[in-house]
Amino acid sequence: MKCQVCGQEIEGKPYTYSYKGITYYFCSPMCMVEFKKRPEKYIK
Ligand SMILES: [Zn+2]
């Protein structure tokens, strides 16, 4: 799977965050924080 923010392939255990009933995956805590700040920017 790919990181929702930076698009990199995630190796190992992803960081996850649920937003409006959908779970998103991230490569790092930094990407997860970025998503939380502006989720609309990263949801297509
Ligand atoms: Zn990332």
mmCIF file of the protein (N, C-alpha, C, O) and its ligand, coordinates in Angstrom:
data_MODEL
# 
_entry.id   MODEL 
# 
loop_
_entity.id 
_entity.type 
_entity.pdbx_number_of_molecules 
1 polymer     1 
2 non-polymer 1 
# 
_entity_poly.entity_id                      1 
_entity_poly.type                           'polypeptide(L)' 
_entity_poly.nstd_linkage                   no 
_entity_poly.nstd_monomer                   no 
_entity_poly.pdbx_seq_one_letter_code       MKCQVCGQEIEGKPYTYSYKGITYYFCSPMCMVEFKKRPEKYIK 
_entity_poly.pdbx_seq_one_letter_code_can   MKCQVCGQEIEGKPYTYSYKGITYYFCSPMCMVEFKKRPEKYIK 
_entity_poly.pdbx_strand_id                 A 
# 
loop_
_entity_poly_seq.entity_id 
_entity_poly_seq.num 
_entity_poly_seq.mon_id 
_entity_poly_seq.hetero 
1 1  MET n 
1 2  LYS n 
1 3  CYS n 
1 4  GLN n 
1 5  VAL n 
1 6  CYS n 
1 7  GLY n 
1 8  GLN n 
1 9  GLU n 
1 10 ILE n 
1 11 GLU n 
1 12 GLY n 
1 13 LYS n 
1 14 PRO n 
1 15 TYR n 
1 16 THR n 
1 17 TYR n 
1 18 SER n 
1 19 TYR n 
1 20 LYS n 
1 21 GLY n 
1 22 ILE n 
1 23 THR n 
1 24 TYR n 
1 25 TYR n 
1 26 PHE n 
1 27 CYS n 
1 28 SER n 
1 29 PRO n 
1 30 MET n 
1 31 CYS n 
1 32 MET n 
1 33 VAL n 
1 34 GLU n 
1 35 PHE n 
1 36 LYS n 
1 37 LYS n 
1 38 ARG n 
1 39 PRO n 
1 40 GLU n 
1 41 LYS n 
1 42 TYR n 
1 43 ILE n 
1 44 LYS n 
# 
loop_
_struct_asym.id 
_struct_asym.entity_id 
A 1 
B 2 
# 
loop_
_chem_comp.id 
_chem_comp.type 
_chem_comp.mon_nstd_flag 
ARG 'L-peptide linking' y 
CYS 'L-peptide linking' y 
GLN 'L-peptide linking' y 
GLU 'L-peptide linking' y 
GLY 'peptide linking'   y 
ILE 'L-peptide linking' y 
LYS 'L-peptide linking' y 
MET 'L-peptide linking' y 
PHE 'L-peptide linking' y 
PRO 'L-peptide linking' y 
SER 'L-peptide linking' y 
THR 'L-peptide linking' y 
TYR 'L-peptide linking' y 
VAL 'L-peptide linking' y 
ZN  non-polymer         . 
# 
_pdbx_entity_nonpoly.entity_id   2 
_pdbx_entity_nonpoly.name        ? 
_pdbx_entity_nonpoly.comp_id     ZN 
# 
_pdbx_nonpoly_scheme.asym_id         B 
_pdbx_nonpoly_scheme.entity_id       2 
_pdbx_nonpoly_scheme.mon_id          ZN 
_pdbx_nonpoly_scheme.ndb_seq_num     1 
_pdbx_nonpoly_scheme.pdb_seq_num     101 
_pdbx_nonpoly_scheme.auth_seq_num    101 
_pdbx_nonpoly_scheme.pdb_mon_id      ZN 
_pdbx_nonpoly_scheme.auth_mon_id     ZN 
_pdbx_nonpoly_scheme.pdb_strand_id   A 
_pdbx_nonpoly_scheme.pdb_ins_code    . 
# 
loop_
_atom_site.group_PDB 
_atom_site.id 
_atom_site.type_symbol 
_atom_site.label_atom_id 
_atom_site.label_alt_id 
_atom_site.label_comp_id 
_atom_site.label_asym_id 
_atom_site.label_entity_id 
_atom_site.label_seq_id 
_atom_site.pdbx_PDB_ins_code 
_atom_site.Cartn_x 
_atom_site.Cartn_y 
_atom_site.Cartn_z 
_atom_site.occupancy 
_atom_site.B_iso_or_equiv 
_atom_site.pdbx_formal_charge 
_atom_site.auth_seq_id 
_atom_site.auth_comp_id 
_atom_site.auth_asym_id 
_atom_site.auth_atom_id 
_atom_site.pdbx_PDB_model_num 
ATOM   1   N  N  . MET A 1 1  ? 0.841   -1.206 0.000  1.00 0.00 ? 1   MET A N  1 
ATOM   2   C  CA . MET A 1 1  ? 0.000   0.000  0.000  1.00 0.00 ? 1   MET A CA 1 
ATOM   3   C  C  . MET A 1 1  ? 0.869   1.247  0.000  1.00 0.00 ? 1   MET A C  1 
ATOM   4   O  O  . MET A 1 1  ? 2.045   1.203  0.361  1.00 0.00 ? 1   MET A O  1 
ATOM   5   N  N  . LYS A 1 2  ? 0.276   2.352  -0.408 1.00 0.00 ? 2   LYS A N  1 
ATOM   6   C  CA . LYS A 1 2  ? 1.039   3.597  -0.500 1.00 0.00 ? 2   LYS A CA 1 
ATOM   7   C  C  . LYS A 1 2  ? 0.564   4.621  0.533  1.00 0.00 ? 2   LYS A C  1 
ATOM   8   O  O  . LYS A 1 2  ? -0.605  4.663  0.917  1.00 0.00 ? 2   LYS A O  1 
ATOM   9   N  N  . CYS A 1 3  ? 1.510   5.431  0.959  1.00 0.00 ? 3   CYS A N  1 
ATOM   10  C  CA . CYS A 1 3  ? 1.216   6.504  1.913  1.00 0.00 ? 3   CYS A CA 1 
ATOM   11  C  C  . CYS A 1 3  ? 0.251   7.508  1.282  1.00 0.00 ? 3   CYS A C  1 
ATOM   12  O  O  . CYS A 1 3  ? 0.462   7.955  0.155  1.00 0.00 ? 3   CYS A O  1 
ATOM   13  N  N  . GLN A 1 4  ? -0.795  7.855  2.007  1.00 0.00 ? 4   GLN A N  1 
ATOM   14  C  CA . GLN A 1 4  ? -1.822  8.766  1.487  1.00 0.00 ? 4   GLN A CA 1 
ATOM   15  C  C  . GLN A 1 4  ? -1.277  10.179 1.258  1.00 0.00 ? 4   GLN A C  1 
ATOM   16  O  O  . GLN A 1 4  ? -1.817  10.927 0.442  1.00 0.00 ? 4   GLN A O  1 
ATOM   17  N  N  . VAL A 1 5  ? -0.218  10.543 1.970  1.00 0.00 ? 5   VAL A N  1 
ATOM   18  C  CA . VAL A 1 5  ? 0.303   11.909 1.880  1.00 0.00 ? 5   VAL A CA 1 
ATOM   19  C  C  . VAL A 1 5  ? 1.431   12.020 0.859  1.00 0.00 ? 5   VAL A C  1 
ATOM   20  O  O  . VAL A 1 5  ? 1.343   12.834 -0.061 1.00 0.00 ? 5   VAL A O  1 
ATOM   21  N  N  . CYS A 1 6  ? 2.478   11.228 0.997  1.00 0.00 ? 6   CYS A N  1 
ATOM   22  C  CA . CYS A 1 6  ? 3.650   11.395 0.132  1.00 0.00 ? 6   CYS A CA 1 
ATOM   23  C  C  . CYS A 1 6  ? 3.684   10.410 -1.028 1.00 0.00 ? 6   CYS A C  1 
ATOM   24  O  O  . CYS A 1 6  ? 4.474   10.582 -1.956 1.00 0.00 ? 6   CYS A O  1 
ATOM   25  N  N  . GLY A 1 7  ? 2.836   9.374  -0.992 1.00 0.00 ? 7   GLY A N  1 
ATOM   26  C  CA . GLY A 1 7  ? 2.763   8.443  -2.105 1.00 0.00 ? 7   GLY A CA 1 
ATOM   27  C  C  . GLY A 1 7  ? 3.819   7.353  -2.111 1.00 0.00 ? 7   GLY A C  1 
ATOM   28  O  O  . GLY A 1 7  ? 3.860   6.534  -3.030 1.00 0.00 ? 7   GLY A O  1 
ATOM   29  N  N  . GLN A 1 8  ? 4.665   7.333  -1.105 1.00 0.00 ? 8   GLN A N  1 
ATOM   30  C  CA . GLN A 1 8  ? 5.697   6.294  -1.039 1.00 0.00 ? 8   GLN A CA 1 
ATOM   31  C  C  . GLN A 1 8  ? 5.099   4.953  -0.639 1.00 0.00 ? 8   GLN A C  1 
ATOM   32  O  O  . GLN A 1 8  ? 4.129   4.886  0.116  1.00 0.00 ? 8   GLN A O  1 
ATOM   33  N  N  . GLU A 1 9  ? 5.692   3.895  -1.157 1.00 0.00 ? 9   GLU A N  1 
ATOM   34  C  CA . GLU A 1 9  ? 5.295   2.559  -0.768 1.00 0.00 ? 9   GLU A CA 1 
ATOM   35  C  C  . GLU A 1 9  ? 5.642   2.365  0.711  1.00 0.00 ? 9   GLU A C  1 
ATOM   36  O  O  . GLU A 1 9  ? 6.744   2.694  1.149  1.00 0.00 ? 9   GLU A O  1 
ATOM   37  N  N  . ILE A 1 10 ? 4.681   1.823  1.473  1.00 0.00 ? 10  ILE A N  1 
ATOM   38  C  CA . ILE A 1 10 ? 4.898   1.629  2.912  1.00 0.00 ? 10  ILE A CA 1 
ATOM   39  C  C  . ILE A 1 10 ? 5.456   0.242  3.162  1.00 0.00 ? 10  ILE A C  1 
ATOM   40  O  O  . ILE A 1 10 ? 4.861   -0.762 2.770  1.00 0.00 ? 10  ILE A O  1 
ATOM   41  N  N  . GLU A 1 11 ? 6.602   0.198  3.818  1.00 0.00 ? 11  GLU A N  1 
ATOM   42  C  CA . GLU A 1 11 ? 7.196   -1.089 4.184  1.00 0.00 ? 11  GLU A CA 1 
ATOM   43  C  C  . GLU A 1 11 ? 7.031   -1.278 5.678  1.00 0.00 ? 11  GLU A C  1 
ATOM   44  O  O  . GLU A 1 11 ? 7.275   -0.365 6.467  1.00 0.00 ? 11  GLU A O  1 
ATOM   45  N  N  . GLY A 1 12 ? 6.612   -2.474 6.054  1.00 0.00 ? 12  GLY A N  1 
ATOM   46  C  CA . GLY A 1 12 ? 6.389   -2.735 7.471  1.00 0.00 ? 12  GLY A CA 1 
ATOM   47  C  C  . GLY A 1 12 ? 5.028   -2.246 7.909  1.00 0.00 ? 12  GLY A C  1 
ATOM   48  O  O  . GLY A 1 12 ? 4.100   -2.138 7.107  1.00 0.00 ? 12  GLY A O  1 
ATOM   49  N  N  . LYS A 1 13 ? 4.923   -1.951 9.189  1.00 0.00 ? 13  LYS A N  1 
ATOM   50  C  CA . LYS A 1 13 ? 3.635   -1.592 9.765  1.00 0.00 ? 13  LYS A CA 1 
ATOM   51  C  C  . LYS A 1 13 ? 3.289   -0.136 9.451  1.00 0.00 ? 13  LYS A C  1 
ATOM   52  O  O  . LYS A 1 13 ? 4.048   0.771  9.792  1.00 0.00 ? 13  LYS A O  1 
ATOM   53  N  N  . PRO A 1 14 ? 2.138   0.090  8.799  1.00 0.00 ? 14  PRO A N  1 
ATOM   54  C  CA . PRO A 1 14 ? 1.756   1.466  8.487  1.00 0.00 ? 14  PRO A CA 1 
ATOM   55  C  C  . PRO A 1 14 ? 1.144   2.187  9.683  1.00 0.00 ? 14  PRO A C  1 
ATOM   56  O  O  . PRO A 1 14 ? 0.646   1.554  10.614 1.00 0.00 ? 14  PRO A O  1 
ATOM   57  N  N  . TYR A 1 15 ? 1.186   3.480  9.649  1.00 0.00 ? 15  TYR A N  1 
ATOM   58  C  CA . TYR A 1 15 ? 0.433   4.299  10.602 1.00 0.00 ? 15  TYR A CA 1 
ATOM   59  C  C  . TYR A 1 15 ? -0.947  4.494  10.005 1.00 0.00 ? 15  TYR A C  1 
ATOM   60  O  O  . TYR A 1 15 ? -1.074  4.769  8.812  1.00 0.00 ? 15  TYR A O  1 
ATOM   61  N  N  . THR A 1 16 ? -1.973  4.357  10.812 1.00 0.00 ? 16  THR A N  1 
ATOM   62  C  CA . THR A 1 16 ? -3.332  4.449  10.284 1.00 0.00 ? 16  THR A CA 1 
ATOM   63  C  C  . THR A 1 16 ? -4.128  5.525  11.010 1.00 0.00 ? 16  THR A C  1 
ATOM   64  O  O  . THR A 1 16 ? -3.889  5.842  12.175 1.00 0.00 ? 16  THR A O  1 
ATOM   65  N  N  . TYR A 1 17 ? -5.092  6.075  10.260 1.00 0.00 ? 17  TYR A N  1 
ATOM   66  C  CA . TYR A 1 17 ? -5.966  7.093  10.819 1.00 0.00 ? 17  TYR A CA 1 
ATOM   67  C  C  . TYR A 1 17 ? -7.310  7.008  10.106 1.00 0.00 ? 17  TYR A C  1 
ATOM   68  O  O  . TYR A 1 17 ? -7.369  6.981  8.876  1.00 0.00 ? 17  TYR A O  1 
ATOM   69  N  N  . SER A 1 18 ? -8.374  6.966  10.878 1.00 0.00 ? 18  SER A N  1 
ATOM   70  C  CA . SER A 1 18 ? -9.708  6.886  10.288 1.00 0.00 ? 18  SER A CA 1 
ATOM   71  C  C  . SER A 1 18 ? -10.322 8.270  10.188 1.00 0.00 ? 18  SER A C  1 
ATOM   72  O  O  . SER A 1 18 ? -10.334 9.035  11.152 1.00 0.00 ? 18  SER A O  1 
ATOM   73  N  N  . TYR A 1 19 ? -10.830 8.574  9.008  1.00 0.00 ? 19  TYR A N  1 
ATOM   74  C  CA . TYR A 1 19 ? -11.448 9.870  8.769  1.00 0.00 ? 19  TYR A CA 1 
ATOM   75  C  C  . TYR A 1 19 ? -12.732 9.648  7.992  1.00 0.00 ? 19  TYR A C  1 
ATOM   76  O  O  . TYR A 1 19 ? -12.714 9.078  6.901  1.00 0.00 ? 19  TYR A O  1 
ATOM   77  N  N  . LYS A 1 20 ? -13.841 10.096 8.550  1.00 0.00 ? 20  LYS A N  1 
ATOM   78  C  CA . LYS A 1 20 ? -15.160 9.926  7.937  1.00 0.00 ? 20  LYS A CA 1 
ATOM   79  C  C  . LYS A 1 20 ? -15.415 8.478  7.534  1.00 0.00 ? 20  LYS A C  1 
ATOM   80  O  O  . LYS A 1 20 ? -15.927 8.206  6.449  1.00 0.00 ? 20  LYS A O  1 
ATOM   81  N  N  . GLY A 1 21 ? -15.056 7.564  8.410  1.00 0.00 ? 21  GLY A N  1 
ATOM   82  C  CA . GLY A 1 21 ? -15.367 6.161  8.204  1.00 0.00 ? 21  GLY A CA 1 
ATOM   83  C  C  . GLY A 1 21 ? -14.419 5.404  7.293  1.00 0.00 ? 21  GLY A C  1 
ATOM   84  O  O  . GLY A 1 21 ? -14.618 4.216  7.043  1.00 0.00 ? 21  GLY A O  1 
ATOM   85  N  N  . ILE A 1 22 ? -13.388 6.080  6.793  1.00 0.00 ? 22  ILE A N  1 
ATOM   86  C  CA . ILE A 1 22 ? -12.414 5.416  5.918  1.00 0.00 ? 22  ILE A CA 1 
ATOM   87  C  C  . ILE A 1 22 ? -11.051 5.424  6.607  1.00 0.00 ? 22  ILE A C  1 
ATOM   88  O  O  . ILE A 1 22 ? -10.641 6.433  7.182  1.00 0.00 ? 22  ILE A O  1 
ATOM   89  N  N  . THR A 1 23 ? -10.352 4.286  6.543  1.00 0.00 ? 23  THR A N  1 
ATOM   90  C  CA . THR A 1 23 ? -9.031  4.214  7.137  1.00 0.00 ? 23  THR A CA 1 
ATOM   91  C  C  . THR A 1 23 ? -7.965  4.539  6.096  1.00 0.00 ? 23  THR A C  1 
ATOM   92  O  O  . THR A 1 23 ? -7.957  3.979  5.000  1.00 0.00 ? 23  THR A O  1 
ATOM   93  N  N  . TYR A 1 24 ? -7.072  5.449  6.454  1.00 0.00 ? 24  TYR A N  1 
ATOM   94  C  CA . TYR A 1 24 ? -5.972  5.846  5.568  1.00 0.00 ? 24  TYR A CA 1 
ATOM   95  C  C  . TYR A 1 24 ? -4.652  5.367  6.159  1.00 0.00 ? 24  TYR A C  1 
ATOM   96  O  O  . TYR A 1 24 ? -4.520  5.180  7.368  1.00 0.00 ? 24  TYR A O  1 
ATOM   97  N  N  . TYR A 1 25 ? -3.670  5.174  5.262  1.00 0.00 ? 25  TYR A N  1 
ATOM   98  C  CA . TYR A 1 25 ? -2.382  4.621  5.685  1.00 0.00 ? 25  TYR A CA 1 
ATOM   99  C  C  . TYR A 1 25 ? -1.253  5.595  5.409  1.00 0.00 ? 25  TYR A C  1 
ATOM   100 O  O  . TYR A 1 25 ? -1.254  6.314  4.410  1.00 0.00 ? 25  TYR A O  1 
ATOM   101 N  N  . PHE A 1 26 ? -0.293  5.600  6.316  1.00 0.00 ? 26  PHE A N  1 
ATOM   102 C  CA . PHE A 1 26 ? 0.823   6.550  6.214  1.00 0.00 ? 26  PHE A CA 1 
ATOM   103 C  C  . PHE A 1 26 ? 2.147   5.872  6.512  1.00 0.00 ? 26  PHE A C  1 
ATOM   104 O  O  . PHE A 1 26 ? 2.210   4.885  7.245  1.00 0.00 ? 26  PHE A O  1 
ATOM   105 N  N  . CYS A 1 27 ? 3.219   6.429  5.921  1.00 0.00 ? 27  CYS A N  1 
ATOM   106 C  CA . CYS A 1 27 ? 4.550   5.841  6.093  1.00 0.00 ? 27  CYS A CA 1 
ATOM   107 C  C  . CYS A 1 27 ? 5.199   6.293  7.391  1.00 0.00 ? 27  CYS A C  1 
ATOM   108 O  O  . CYS A 1 27 ? 6.102   5.625  7.895  1.00 0.00 ? 27  CYS A O  1 
ATOM   109 N  N  . SER A 1 28 ? 4.753   7.416  7.938  1.00 0.00 ? 28  SER A N  1 
ATOM   110 C  CA . SER A 1 28 ? 5.418   7.961  9.125  1.00 0.00 ? 28  SER A CA 1 
ATOM   111 C  C  . SER A 1 28 ? 4.442   8.804  9.939  1.00 0.00 ? 28  SER A C  1 
ATOM   112 O  O  . SER A 1 28 ? 3.403   9.223  9.429  1.00 0.00 ? 28  SER A O  1 
ATOM   113 N  N  . PRO A 1 29 ? 4.774   9.049  11.199 1.00 0.00 ? 29  PRO A N  1 
ATOM   114 C  CA . PRO A 1 29 ? 3.915   9.928  12.020 1.00 0.00 ? 29  PRO A CA 1 
ATOM   115 C  C  . PRO A 1 29 ? 3.803   11.325 11.416 1.00 0.00 ? 29  PRO A C  1 
ATOM   116 O  O  . PRO A 1 29 ? 2.762   11.971 11.543 1.00 0.00 ? 29  PRO A O  1 
ATOM   117 N  N  . MET A 1 30 ? 4.856   11.793 10.765 1.00 0.00 ? 30  MET A N  1 
ATOM   118 C  CA . MET A 1 30 ? 4.819   13.130 10.169 1.00 0.00 ? 30  MET A CA 1 
ATOM   119 C  C  . MET A 1 30 ? 3.766   13.225 9.075  1.00 0.00 ? 30  MET A C  1 
ATOM   120 O  O  . MET A 1 30 ? 3.041   14.216 8.986  1.00 0.00 ? 30  MET A O  1 
ATOM   121 N  N  . CYS A 1 31 ? 3.686   12.193 8.242  1.00 0.00 ? 31  CYS A N  1 
ATOM   122 C  CA . CYS A 1 31 ? 2.679   12.191 7.180  1.00 0.00 ? 31  CYS A CA 1 
ATOM   123 C  C  . CYS A 1 31 ? 1.278   12.123 7.784  1.00 0.00 ? 31  CYS A C  1 
ATOM   124 O  O  . CYS A 1 31 ? 0.347   12.738 7.265  1.00 0.00 ? 31  CYS A O  1 
ATOM   125 N  N  . MET A 1 32 ? 1.128   11.382 8.869  1.00 0.00 ? 32  MET A N  1 
ATOM   126 C  CA . MET A 1 32 ? -0.179  11.275 9.514  1.00 0.00 ? 32  MET A CA 1 
ATOM   127 C  C  . MET A 1 32 ? -0.608  12.632 10.090 1.00 0.00 ? 32  MET A C  1 
ATOM   128 O  O  . MET A 1 32 ? -1.772  13.016 9.972  1.00 0.00 ? 32  MET A O  1 
ATOM   129 N  N  . VAL A 1 33 ? 0.318   13.346 10.701 1.00 0.00 ? 33  VAL A N  1 
ATOM   130 C  CA . VAL A 1 33 ? 0.026   14.672 11.252 1.00 0.00 ? 33  VAL A CA 1 
ATOM   131 C  C  . VAL A 1 33 ? -0.368  15.631 10.132 1.00 0.00 ? 33  VAL A C  1 
ATOM   132 O  O  . VAL A 1 33 ? -1.298  16.425 10.278 1.00 0.00 ? 33  VAL A O  1 
ATOM   133 N  N  . GLU A 1 34 ? 0.343   15.549 9.025  1.00 0.00 ? 34  GLU A N  1 
ATOM   134 C  CA . GLU A 1 34 ? 0.056   16.403 7.879  1.00 0.00 ? 34  GLU A CA 1 
ATOM   135 C  C  . GLU A 1 34 ? -1.358  16.142 7.347  1.00 0.00 ? 34  GLU A C  1 
ATOM   136 O  O  . GLU A 1 34 ? -2.089  17.073 7.011  1.00 0.00 ? 34  GLU A O  1 
ATOM   137 N  N  . PHE A 1 35 ? -1.721  14.882 7.277  1.00 0.00 ? 35  PHE A N  1 
ATOM   138 C  CA . PHE A 1 35 ? -3.069  14.516 6.822  1.00 0.00 ? 35  PHE A CA 1 
ATOM   139 C  C  . PHE A 1 35 ? -4.124  15.081 7.760  1.00 0.00 ? 35  PHE A C  1 
ATOM   140 O  O  . PHE A 1 35 ? -5.142  15.605 7.310  1.00 0.00 ? 35  PHE A O  1 
ATOM   141 N  N  . LYS A 1 36 ? -3.883  14.975 9.065  1.00 0.00 ? 36  LYS A N  1 
ATOM   142 C  CA . LYS A 1 36 ? -4.857  15.468 10.049 1.00 0.00 ? 36  LYS A CA 1 
ATOM   143 C  C  . LYS A 1 36 ? -5.061  16.968 9.942  1.00 0.00 ? 36  LYS A C  1 
ATOM   144 O  O  . LYS A 1 36 ? -6.152  17.471 10.215 1.00 0.00 ? 36  LYS A O  1 
ATOM   145 N  N  . LYS A 1 37 ? -4.022  17.682 9.549  1.00 0.00 ? 37  LYS A N  1 
ATOM   146 C  CA . LYS A 1 37 ? -4.111  19.136 9.410  1.00 0.00 ? 37  LYS A CA 1 
ATOM   147 C  C  . LYS A 1 37 ? -5.005  19.525 8.242  1.00 0.00 ? 37  LYS A C  1 
ATOM   148 O  O  . LYS A 1 37 ? -5.844  20.417 8.364  1.00 0.00 ? 37  LYS A O  1 
ATOM   149 N  N  . ARG A 1 38 ? -4.822  18.848 7.101  1.00 0.00 ? 38  ARG A N  1 
ATOM   150 C  CA . ARG A 1 38 ? -5.572  19.193 5.889  1.00 0.00 ? 38  ARG A CA 1 
ATOM   151 C  C  . ARG A 1 38 ? -6.040  17.941 5.161  1.00 0.00 ? 38  ARG A C  1 
ATOM   152 O  O  . ARG A 1 38 ? -5.553  17.650 4.069  1.00 0.00 ? 38  ARG A O  1 
ATOM   153 N  N  . PRO A 1 39 ? -6.973  17.196 5.743  1.00 0.00 ? 39  PRO A N  1 
ATOM   154 C  CA . PRO A 1 39 ? -7.401  15.941 5.101  1.00 0.00 ? 39  PRO A CA 1 
ATOM   155 C  C  . PRO A 1 39 ? -7.966  16.141 3.692  1.00 0.00 ? 39  PRO A C  1 
ATOM   156 O  O  . PRO A 1 39 ? -7.773  15.293 2.821  1.00 0.00 ? 39  PRO A O  1 
ATOM   157 N  N  . GLU A 1 40 ? -8.655  17.248 3.468  1.00 0.00 ? 40  GLU A N  1 
ATOM   158 C  CA . GLU A 1 40 ? -9.279  17.468 2.156  1.00 0.00 ? 40  GLU A CA 1 
ATOM   159 C  C  . GLU A 1 40 ? -8.251  17.503 1.033  1.00 0.00 ? 40  GLU A C  1 
ATOM   160 O  O  . GLU A 1 40 ? -8.530  17.110 -0.100 1.00 0.00 ? 40  GLU A O  1 
ATOM   161 N  N  . LYS A 1 41 ? -7.057  17.981 1.371  1.00 0.00 ? 41  LYS A N  1 
ATOM   162 C  CA . LYS A 1 41 ? -6.000  18.094 0.374  1.00 0.00 ? 41  LYS A CA 1 
ATOM   163 C  C  . LYS A 1 41 ? -5.548  16.735 -0.149 1.00 0.00 ? 41  LYS A C  1 
ATOM   164 O  O  . LYS A 1 41 ? -5.100  16.611 -1.289 1.00 0.00 ? 41  LYS A O  1 
ATOM   165 N  N  . TYR A 1 42 ? -5.674  15.709 0.712  1.00 0.00 ? 42  TYR A N  1 
ATOM   166 C  CA . TYR A 1 42 ? -5.105  14.403 0.368  1.00 0.00 ? 42  TYR A CA 1 
ATOM   167 C  C  . TYR A 1 42 ? -6.157  13.378 -0.028 1.00 0.00 ? 42  TYR A C  1 
ATOM   168 O  O  . TYR A 1 42 ? -5.821  12.246 -0.378 1.00 0.00 ? 42  TYR A O  1 
ATOM   169 N  N  . ILE A 1 43 ? -7.411  13.761 0.024  1.00 0.00 ? 43  ILE A N  1 
ATOM   170 C  CA . ILE A 1 43 ? -8.468  12.842 -0.376 1.00 0.00 ? 43  ILE A CA 1 
ATOM   171 C  C  . ILE A 1 43 ? -8.929  13.194 -1.774 1.00 0.00 ? 43  ILE A C  1 
ATOM   172 O  O  . ILE A 1 43 ? -9.321  14.327 -2.053 1.00 0.00 ? 43  ILE A O  1 
ATOM   173 N  N  . LYS A 1 44 ? -8.876  12.222 -2.628 1.00 0.00 ? 44  LYS A N  1 
ATOM   174 C  CA . LYS A 1 44 ? -9.320  12.454 -4.002 1.00 0.00 ? 44  LYS A CA 1 
ATOM   175 C  C  . LYS A 1 44 ? -10.702 11.831 -4.222 1.00 0.00 ? 44  LYS A C  1 
ATOM   176 O  O  . LYS A 1 44 ? -11.252 11.919 -5.320 1.00 0.00 ? 44  LYS A O  1 
HETATM 177 ZN ZN . ZN  B 2 .  ? 4.393   9.402  3.697  1.00 0.00 2 101 ZN  A ZN 1 
# 
